[in-house]
Amino acid sequence: MENLLRLIYGVGVLFVARHLLGAESFAGFAFYLSLATLCYGVSKFSFDAYAIREFVLHPSQAFSVLWRLMLIRSIGCIVIIGTLMVCLNAFGKYEALYSLIIVFQFVRVVDTVEWLLRAEGKLATQAIVRIVSMIAVLSALAILLVNDHSVSAWHIVWVQLSEWVVILVAYLTIFARKMAKEVSGREVDKLLLGASVKKVVAGSMYAYAGFVLFLLYSKIDQFLLNWLLQPESYGVYMIAARLTEAAVVLIMSLNLFFYPKLVNAHAVSFARFSIMLRRISLAFAFIAAVVVLCVWIARCLYDYFPLMFRDVVPNELLVTLSWMIFSVIPVFFFGLRSSFFTIVDKPGNILFGAVLGFSSAVLIGIPMMYVWGALGGALCICLVAIFALFFSNFCT
């Protein structure tokens, strides 16, 4: 339910913003939203996988590890946001209003609590918080649509920020309750605690470097095409990209859902772990095939009955999405690749895949975008998915 709503939410925000804002304002909003996603991903430091593993293996000290990781993440987030602001100003892309979308990424540090909830199997709590926050935003957007004559970019930005305010309040409440229990709980082994924190930080370094490269090559089209396409075409492309990213968010969420179960299976036996990994991967591949099929059916319907859809969905959007959506097949089939290598403690292989993906994006993807524009961007995303996941999987 959470991921279904996330799909509606992610695309809904862009559709409403596109309807209420001018082409140039919407292009700026979409660009900053993409930068905010990049900032959020980089500021997580890829602690989540190793943190969840430590929480599962040492539950008695989980909270103590949690708040220390939250402190490290807070400091890093300030540095990353400041650096990004300096870069935007240097390239003449700084806009004070839209910069709030990036500054508010600091608030999202508090969702570190989600890692502990996943380790404890309390997925419903996380889902409810996310669902409530997205419903709040969608309700506010509906109000803006009713009063569209008086809506400005300022309203759109503050509606977007309201999602993170809801998450902040909810997770601070959960964090405070867990802190109260921790104060009245038993003593924590400080040596074991320090070792756990170091293990999470050190183990995450390869995964972090790989994830930063992933964020760069997976969004290289969104950044470069901002200079190559007209604002109207760029806005349509960003909606197609957000639809594709929604599928990627789904696989990442499912990945974290199964991660504690895979850790426990690996602790029992490698054979059991391998069987579970194989079955889940095949199920994910089936989901990807269904998603691709649905998109191409929609494109065929548009081609044969254009009058039914012309006023609702731009043809350019469906054409771009129909090519871009093929990237979800390797993403889904090898979606547990990073989980496998963190659990068996070979994070260097994650970095290897990221290097392959980034290299293909720079050496092949960028020239394709210069030649074919939006179509080149869609093909670039498919290409890097194949290199980063499909090809690197067999190499490692």
Beta strands, then each sheet from edge to edge (+ up, - down):
end
